[in-house]
Amino acid sequence: SYNISTNEEYLRGALEQEDLIEGTESEFGMFILTVDGYTANDDNEEWWSISKEGESLMTGVDETPISDGDKFEITLIVGY
């Protein structure tokens, strides 16, 4: 759990500011591979899911606006 203070407008900027995510660029923005030092293993069908206050987001970190008090979860999912 992290409390982040930022002037960034989008989730990616806030998470990168704290060095919490790494990934690759795609036509849809960043595809997150690593969160807080743990890299999802594609061989095990692992991937990262982002939700806001328990509800899955349909946007990536590049397109997810943030506001004061927002609570996001990044969860490692196994299986496609």
Accessible surface in RSA format (square Angstrom, percent):
REM  Atomic radii and reference values for relative SASA: ProtOr
REM  Chains: A
REM  Algorithm: Lee & Richards
REM  Probe-radius: 1.40
REM  Slices: 20
REM RES _ NUM      All-atoms   Total-Side   Main-Chain    Non-polar    All polar
REM                ABS   REL    ABS   REL    ABS   REL    ABS   REL    ABS   REL
RES SER A   1   157.02 132.7  79.88 106.6  77.14 177.7  58.41 124.4  98.61 138.2
RES TYR A   2   124.88  58.3  93.66  53.3  31.22  81.2  80.05  60.2  44.83  55.3
RES ASN A   3   159.51 110.0 124.45 120.3  35.07  84.4  35.49  85.4 124.02 119.9
RES ILE A   4    56.62  32.2  22.05  16.4  34.56  83.3  24.16  17.4  32.46  88.1
RES SER A   5   105.86  89.5  83.47 111.4  22.40  51.6  50.73 108.0  55.13  77.2
RES THR A   6    43.64  31.0   9.87  10.0  33.77  80.5  17.21  23.1  26.43  40.0
RES ASN A   7   155.57 107.3 124.94 120.7  30.63  73.8  39.32  94.6 116.25 112.4
RES GLU A   8    84.05  48.3  70.64  53.4  13.41  31.9   6.31  12.2  77.75  63.5
RES GLU A   9   125.55  72.1 117.60  89.0   7.95  18.9  42.30  81.8  83.25  68.0
RES TYR A  10    99.28  46.4  98.30  55.9   0.98   2.5  52.45  39.4  46.83  57.7
RES LEU A  11     7.45   4.1   7.45   5.3   0.00   0.0   7.45   5.2   0.00   0.0
RES ARG A  12    47.94  20.1  47.94  24.4   0.00   0.0  13.94  19.1  34.00  20.6
RES GLY A  13    17.45  21.5   0.00   N/A  17.45  21.5  13.17  36.1   4.28   9.6
RES ALA A  14     3.84   3.5   3.84   5.9   0.00   0.0   3.84   5.4   0.00   0.0
RES LEU A  15    12.91   7.2  12.91   9.2   0.00   0.0  12.91   9.1   0.00   0.0
RES GLU A  16    67.78  38.9  58.27  44.1   9.51  22.6  23.48  45.4  44.31  36.2
RES GLN A  17    84.37  47.2  48.43  35.4  35.94  85.6  41.53  88.4  42.84  32.5
RES GLU A  18    76.76  44.1  57.21  43.3  19.56  46.6   8.20  15.9  68.56  56.0
RES ASP A  19   128.03  89.7 102.77 102.3  25.26  59.7  30.57  72.0  97.46  97.2
RES LEU A  20    15.90   8.9  14.28  10.2   1.62   4.1  15.43  10.8   0.47   1.3
RES ILE A  21     9.15   5.2   0.00   0.0   9.15  22.1   0.70   0.5   8.45  22.9
RES GLU A  22   116.02  66.6 112.82  85.4   3.20   7.6  38.01  73.5  78.01  63.7
RES GLY A  23    30.30  37.4   0.00   N/A  30.30  37.4   0.72   2.0  29.58  66.2
RES THR A  24    71.05  50.5  66.29  67.2   4.76  11.3  58.82  79.0  12.23  18.5
RES GLU A  25   114.06  65.5  85.97  65.0  28.09  66.9  65.75 127.2  48.31  39.4
RES SER A  26    57.48  48.6  32.51  43.4  24.98  57.5  40.57  86.4  16.91  23.7
RES GLU A  27   160.12  91.9 111.73  84.5  48.38 115.2  46.06  89.1 114.06  93.1
RES PHE A  28   162.37  81.2 144.00  89.2  18.37  47.8 151.73  92.0  10.64  30.5
RES GLY A  29    15.96  19.7   0.00   N/A  15.96  19.7  13.11  36.0   2.85   6.4
RES MET A  30    22.54  11.7   7.98   5.3  14.56  34.7   8.09   6.9  14.44  19.1
RES PHE A  31   111.34  55.7 107.92  66.8   3.42   8.9 111.34  67.5   0.00   0.0
RES ILE A  32    13.67   7.8   7.01   5.2   6.66  16.0   7.01   5.0   6.66  18.1
RES LEU A  33    60.21  33.5  60.21  43.1   0.00   0.0  60.21  42.3   0.00   0.0
RES THR A  34    15.62  11.1  15.62  15.8   0.00   0.0   8.89  11.9   6.73  10.2
RES VAL A  35    20.58  13.5  18.42  16.7   2.16   5.2  18.42  16.0   2.16   5.9
RES ASP A  36    84.41  59.1  61.39  61.1  23.02  54.4  14.31  33.7  70.10  69.9
RES GLY A  37    72.77  89.7   0.00   N/A  72.77  89.7  35.91  98.6  36.86  82.5
RES TYR A  38   109.15  51.0 106.30  60.5   2.85   7.4  85.44  64.2  23.71  29.2
RES THR A  39    76.38  54.3  63.69  64.6  12.70  30.3  46.63  62.6  29.75  45.0
RES ALA A  40    13.94  12.8   4.12   6.4   9.82  22.3   4.12   5.8   9.82  26.0
RES ASN A  41    62.06  42.8  56.29  54.4   5.77  13.9  17.16  41.3  44.90  43.4
RES ASP A  42   105.88  74.2  94.92  94.5  10.97  25.9  35.38  83.3  70.50  70.3
RES ASP A  43   136.34  95.5 101.91 101.4  34.43  81.4  30.63  72.1 105.72 105.4
RES ASN A  44    80.40  55.4  69.04  66.7  11.36  27.3  17.56  42.3  62.84  60.7
RES GLU A  45    79.09  45.4  79.09  59.8   0.00   0.0  16.23  31.4  62.86  51.3
RES GLU A  46    21.24  12.2  14.76  11.2   6.48  15.4   0.00   0.0  21.24  17.3
RES TRP A  47    85.60  34.4  84.08  40.7   1.52   3.6  84.46  45.0   1.14   1.8
RES TRP A  48    34.77  14.0  16.58   8.0  18.19  42.7  16.58   8.8  18.19  29.5
RES SER A  49    22.28  18.8  18.86  25.2   3.41   7.9   4.22   9.0  18.05  25.3
RES ILE A  50    22.70  12.9  15.46  11.5   7.24  17.4  15.46  11.1   7.24  19.6
RES SER A  51    15.18  12.8  15.18  20.3   0.00   0.0   7.60  16.2   7.58  10.6
RES LYS A  52    72.61  35.4  68.48  42.0   4.13   9.8  29.33  26.4  43.28  46.1
RES GLU A  53   107.40  61.7  78.94  59.7  28.46  67.8  31.29  60.5  76.12  62.1
RES GLY A  54    64.25  79.2   0.00   N/A  64.25  79.2  32.37  88.8  31.88  71.4
RES GLU A  55   133.17  76.5 129.48  98.0   3.69   8.8  45.58  88.2  87.60  71.5
RES SER A  56    86.05  72.7  62.30  83.1  23.74  54.7  31.19  66.4  54.86  76.9
RES LEU A  57    46.40  25.8  26.46  18.9  19.95  50.1  27.57  19.4  18.83  50.7
RES MET A  58   185.50  96.1 147.29  97.5  38.20  91.0 129.57 110.2  55.93  74.1
RES THR A  59    58.54  41.6  48.49  49.2  10.06  24.0  48.08  64.6  10.46  15.8
RES GLY A  60    31.01  38.2   0.00   N/A  31.01  38.2  24.08  66.1   6.92  15.5
RES VAL A  61     1.18   0.8   0.40   0.4   0.78   1.9   0.40   0.4   0.78   2.1
RES ASP A  62    45.10  31.6  30.31  30.2  14.79  35.0  18.43  43.4  26.67  26.6
RES GLU A  63   104.09  59.8  92.28  69.8  11.81  28.1  32.62  63.1  71.48  58.4
RES THR A  64     5.23   3.7   5.20   5.3   0.02   0.1   5.23   7.0   0.00   0.0
RES PRO A  65    85.93  62.6  81.29  74.1   4.64  16.9  81.60  67.4   4.33  26.9
RES ILE A  66    35.06  20.0  17.11  12.7  17.96  43.3  17.37  12.5  17.70  48.0
RES SER A  67    79.08  66.8  61.90  82.6  17.18  39.6  38.11  81.1  40.98  57.4
RES ASP A  68   153.52 107.5 122.05 121.5  31.47  74.4  44.33 104.3 109.19 108.9
RES GLY A  69    62.48  77.0   0.00   N/A  62.48  77.0  41.55 114.0  20.93  46.9
RES ASP A  70    40.55  28.4  16.77  16.7  23.78  56.2   3.18   7.5  37.37  37.3
RES LYS A  71   136.42  66.6 132.18  81.1   4.24  10.1  94.75  85.3  41.68  44.4
RES PHE A  72    49.44  24.7  18.19  11.3  31.25  81.3  18.19  11.0  31.25  89.4
RES GLU A  73    64.01  36.8  59.10  44.7   4.91  11.7  49.78  96.3  14.23  11.6
RES ILE A  74    44.37  25.3  15.79  11.8  28.59  68.9  15.79  11.4  28.59  77.6
RES THR A  75    66.02  47.0  63.11  64.0   2.91   6.9  47.52  63.8  18.50  28.0
RES LEU A  76    57.53  32.0  36.85  26.4  20.67  52.0  36.85  25.9  20.67  55.6
RES ILE A  77    56.39  32.1  54.72  40.8   1.67   4.0  56.39  40.6   0.00   0.0
RES VAL A  78   104.07  68.5  75.45  68.3  28.63  69.0  75.45  65.6  28.63  77.6
RES GLY A  79    25.81  31.8   0.00   N/A  25.81  31.8  20.96  57.5   4.85  10.9
RES TYR A  80   164.88  77.0  93.76  53.3  71.12 185.1 113.71  85.5  51.17  63.1
END  Absolute sums over single chains surface
CHAIN  1 A     5743.2       4288.0       1455.2       2849.3       2893.9
END  Absolute sums over all chains
TOTAL          5743.2       4288.0       1455.2       2849.3       2893.9
